[in-house]
């Protein structure tokens, strides 16, 4: 659905995006992750047509996004910084959305009233930030977009509301084929909802795979030997990080789990456990291997 080809964007001498390439499949939930300053929000603003790329192309269904009103009628963008007309109530905003989005549904709007439980006559700008975020999702879901773009989407929502909102959106993905692109530092939450992941670093996507492939390519290996760990073993494994706790070695190793196990077993270990990594751990060790300092991670 989304195809980004060699997109670059600079602000003065600072290059925020550098030959960026991204592919998001129709009907998928794509998690865009990366350290602060990687270019995630800049990319999203280019995707939404707020910025225009200096180089490259951004296409949705093969059509250029910039100043394309027909494409934008099928997109909902929810950012961390929300805007609502100062004097508009929730109902006023709903009527405004109805005039923009051809798939707007009053039936869905009414069905979500018990979930969001906010008086539709209340002025949105007078609500708390968390309640404004609820209104943004309420209106966005009722628009029934083909593409939902979320930048730090559920900050400010309580755990129950976060769960309910994701449940509704994932239902729309399953039933209507809606595509979701979400950028967030909450990697634990993304791990529960995404099927594809792109990791950004220095204005580029350095890894883009299905979530299963991303997690299946890095493993935590706990092992111990009668003596010290053999140097030959270290040379044969692609080790991203290593540490020791007494006689037990903890290794973060890139590669197939079966292949790693086969290699380690050749050296007769006393202990051998191969454990899967969380998305957060994959993120840290993948970028750590590219020279990003662990202490700089804010997750």
C-alpha positions in Angstrom: 0.0 0.0 0.0 2.8 2.4 1.0 5.9 2.6 -1.1 8.7 5.0 -0.1 11.6 5.1 -2.5 14.9 6.9 -1.8 13.3 9.7 0.1 15.6 12.5 1.5 14.6 15.5 3.5 16.9 18.2 5.0 16.4 21.1 7.3 19.3 23.5 6.6 22.5 21.5 6.9 20.8 18.7 8.9 19.7 15.6 6.9 16.7 14.1 8.7 15.9 11.5 6.0 18.6 9.9 3.9 17.6 7.8 1.0 14.8 6.2 3.0 13.0 3.1 1.7 9.9 1.7 3.3 7.3 -0.8 2.1 4.0 -1.3 4.0 1.7 -4.1 2.8 -2.1 -3.6 2.5 -4.0 -4.7 5.6 -0.9 -4.9 7.8 0.0 -3.3 11.1 3.5 -1.9 10.6 5.5 -0.7 13.6 8.1 2.0 12.9 10.7 2.1 15.7 14.0 3.8 16.3 15.9 6.1 18.8 14.9 9.7 19.2 16.1 11.8 16.2 16.0 8.8 13.8 13.6 10.6 11.5 10.3 8.8 12.3 8.2 11.9 12.7 9.8 13.7 9.8 8.9 10.6 7.6 5.3 10.6 8.8 4.9 14.3 8.0 6.2 13.6 4.6 3.9 10.7 4.2 0.9 12.9 5.3 1.9 15.6 2.8 2.8 18.1 5.5 6.3 18.2 4.2 7.5 17.6 0.6 10.5 15.4 0.1 13.6 17.0 -1.3 14.3 13.8 -3.2 12.5 10.4 -3.9 8.9 9.4 -4.0 6.2 8.5 -1.5 3.2 6.6 -3.0 0.0 5.2 -1.6 -1.5 2.7 -4.0 0.9 3.9 -6.7 -0.2 7.6 -6.3 1.8 10.5 -5.1 0.6 11.7 -1.7 1.6 15.4 -1.8 -1.4 17.7 -2.3 -3.6 14.6 -3.3 -6.9 15.3 -1.6 -8.5 12.1 -2.9 -5.8 10.0 -1.2 -6.1 12.0 2.0 -9.8 11.3 2.3 -8.8 7.7 3.1 -6.2 8.5 5.7 -6.5 9.3 9.4 -3.4 10.8 11.1 -3.3 10.9 14.9 -0.2 12.6 16.3 1.0 13.3 19.8 0.1 16.9 19.3 -3.7 17.1 18.6 -5.6 20.0 17.1 -9.3 20.7 17.4 -11.3 23.9 16.5 -11.5 25.9 19.7 -15.3 26.3 19.9 -16.2 22.9 18.6 -17.9 20.2 20.6 -17.3 16.5 19.9 -20.5 16.4 17.9 -19.4 19.5 15.9 -16.1 17.7 15.1 -18.0 14.6 14.1 -20.1 16.6 11.6 -16.9 18.2 10.3 -15.4 14.7 9.8 -18.6 13.6 8.0 -18.0 16.3 5.4 -14.5 15.2 4.7 -14.4 11.4 4.9 -16.8 9.6 2.5 -16.9 6.5 4.7 -18.0 8.2 7.8 -20.4 6.1 9.9 -22.8 7.6 12.5 -23.7 4.0 13.4 -20.1 3.4 14.5 -20.1 6.8 16.3 -23.1 5.9 18.3 -21.9 2.3 19.1 -18.6 3.8 20.5 -20.4 6.2 22.9 -20.5 3.7 25.8 -16.8 2.9 25.3 -15.4 6.4 25.2 -18.2 7.7 27.5 -17.7 11.4 27.0 -20.7 13.8 26.6 -20.7 14.7 22.8 -21.8 18.3 23.7 -18.5 19.0 25.5 -16.0 21.3 23.8 -13.0 19.2 22.9 -10.4 21.8 23.7 -11.6 21.9 27.3 -11.0 18.2 27.8 -7.8 16.7 29.3 -5.1 15.6 27.0 -6.0 11.9 27.6 -9.7 12.6 26.8 -8.8 14.6 23.7 -6.8 11.5 22.5 -9.8 9.4 23.1 -11.9 11.8 20.9 -9.2 11.6 18.2 -9.5 7.8 18.1 -13.3 7.9 18.3 -13.6 10.2 15.3 -10.8 8.5 13.4 -12.3 5.0 13.8 -15.7 6.4 12.6 -14.1 7.7 9.4 -13.4 4.1 8.5 -10.1 5.0 6.7 -8.1 2.7 4.5 -4.9 3.9 6.3 -4.5 4.9 10.0 -1.2 6.6 10.7 -0.3 7.0 14.4 2.6 8.9 15.9 3.0 8.0 19.7 -0.7 7.2 19.6 -1.8 6.0 23.0 0.2 8.2 25.3 -2.2 9.7 27.9 -4.7 6.8 27.7 -5.2 4.6 30.7 -4.5 0.9 30.3 -8.1 -0.1 29.8 -8.7 2.5 27.2 -5.5 1.6 25.4 -6.6 -2.1 25.2 -10.1 -1.2 24.0 -8.8 1.2 21.3 -6.3 -1.3 20.0 -9.0 -4.0 20.0 -11.3 -1.9 17.9 -8.5 -1.0 15.4 -7.3 -4.6 15.1 -10.9 -5.6 14.4 -11.0 -3.0 11.6 -7.8 -4.4 10.2 -9.2 -7.9 10.2 -12.7 -7.1 8.9 -12.1 -4.1 6.6 -8.5 -4.6 5.6 -7.5 -1.3 7.1 -3.7 -0.7 7.2 -2.0 0.8 10.3 1.4 2.4 10.5 2.4 3.2 14.0 5.5 4.9 15.4 6.0 4.4 19.2 8.6 4.0 21.8 6.3 1.6 23.6 7.9 -1.6 22.1 6.1 -3.9 24.5 2.8 -2.7 23.1 3.9 -2.9 19.5 5.0 -6.4 20.0 1.4 -7.3 20.8 -0.2 -5.6 17.8 2.3 -5.4 14.9 3.0 -8.0 12.2 5.8 -6.1 10.5 8.5 -3.9 11.9 10.9 -1.3 10.4 13.8 0.0 12.5 15.0 3.5 11.7 18.5 4.8 12.4 20.1 8.1 11.1 17.3 8.7 8.6 17.2 5.2 7.1 15.4 2.0 7.7 18.1 -0.4 8.6 15.8 -3.5 9.2 12.4 -4.2 7.7 10.9 -7.6 8.3 7.9 -9.4 9.6 7.9 -9.4 13.4 8.5 -13.1 13.6 11.6 -12.8 11.3 13.0 -9.9 13.3 12.7 -11.8 16.6 13.7 -15.1 15.1 17.1 -13.9 13.9 18.6 -12.9 17.2 18.8 -15.1 20.3 19.9 -15.0 23.9 22.3 -17.9 24.6 23.1 -19.0 28.1 25.9 -21.4 28.3 28.7 -22.8 30.5 31.7 -25.0 30.0 34.1 -27.0 32.2 36.7 -24.2 31.7 36.5 -20.8 30.0 34.4 -20.4 26.8 36.4 -21.5 23.8 37.8 -18.7 21.6 37.0 -20.7 18.5 33.3 -20.7 19.5 33.4 -16.9 19.7 34.9 -16.7 16.3 32.2 -19.0 14.8 29.2 -17.1 16.2 28.0 -13.6 15.3 28.0 -12.2 18.8 26.4 -8.8 19.3 26.9 -8.7 23.1 28.4 -10.9 25.7 28.7 -10.9 29.5 29.5 -13.5 32.2 27.9 -14.3 35.6 30.3 -16.6 37.4 30.8 -19.6 35.1 27.7 -18.8 33.0 28.1 -16.9 29.8 25.2 -14.8 28.4 25.5 -14.1 24.7 23.3 -12.2 22.2 23.8 -14.0 18.9 22.6 -13.2 15.5 21.5 -16.1 13.2 19.3 -19.2 13.1 18.5 -20.7 16.5 19.1 -24.2 15.1 22.4 -23.3 13.6 23.5 -21.6 16.8 22.6 -24.6 18.9 24.4 -26.9 16.5 27.7 -24.9 16.7 27.6 -24.5 20.5 26.9 -28.3 21.0 30.2 -29.1 19.2 32.1 -27.7 22.2 30.3 -29.9 24.8 28.7 -27.2 27.0 27.6 -28.1 30.5 24.6 -25.7 30.2 22.9 -24.6 27.0 19.7 -22.5 26.8 18.6 -20.6 23.8 15.9 -18.1 24.5 13.9 -15.7 22.3 14.3 -12.0 22.7 11.6 -9.4 23.1 11.2 -6.7 20.5 12.8 -4.2 22.9 15.9 -6.4 23.3 16.1 -6.9 19.5 16.0 -3.1 19.0 18.7 -2.5 21.6 21.1 -5.1 20.3 20.6 -4.6 16.6 21.3 -0.8 16.9 24.0 -1.4 19.5 25.8 -3.5 16.8 25.6 -0.4 14.5 27.4 1.8 17.1 24.4 3.2 18.9 25.3 3.5 22.6 23.0 1.5 25.0 22.8 4.4 27.5 21.3 6.6 24.9 18.2 4.5 24.4 14.9 5.9 25.6 12.3 3.2 25.4 
